[in-house]
Amino acid sequence: RISTVAGASLRTYYADRNIDVTTVSFLVGLVRYSVLLVATMIVFRSLGVVPPQSVTALITSVSLAVGLAFQSVLGNVAAGLMLLVFRPYSVGDKVNIGHRVGFVYDISLLTTRLDAEDNTRIQVPNSE
């Protein structure tokens, strides 16, 4: 609940300042998951169930395992970050990605969604 409120507050804050929709969506997701992670750490620590060092070691181990298992997904995330930083296109632009043509509907960390000219929505991995 707190993460949702934090995300909504951030979205409202940036909407009033005419910031790009893609950047706002990325920041909202980042804040929501960061708040969830911190809240989980606080709950574990207050309950005394698991020492913080053990949680940190667990997160590190899981991160390594996930990184090795999902190399292609992480490639899409890296490409998504590059799209957010360098902005070769933004929401509403007509683009040709791979063999797909359409108007950019949404850019996330993993995929870019396009509205094709035949009224279908296409989801393209960012690594393309």
Secondary structure, 3 states (H helix, E strand, C coil): CHHHHHHHHHHHHHHCCCCCHHHHHHHHHHHHHHHHHHHHHHHHHHHCCCCHHHHHHHHHHHHHHHHHHCHHHHHHHHHHHHHHHHCCCCCCCEEEECCEEEEEEEECCCEEEEECCCCCEEEEECCC
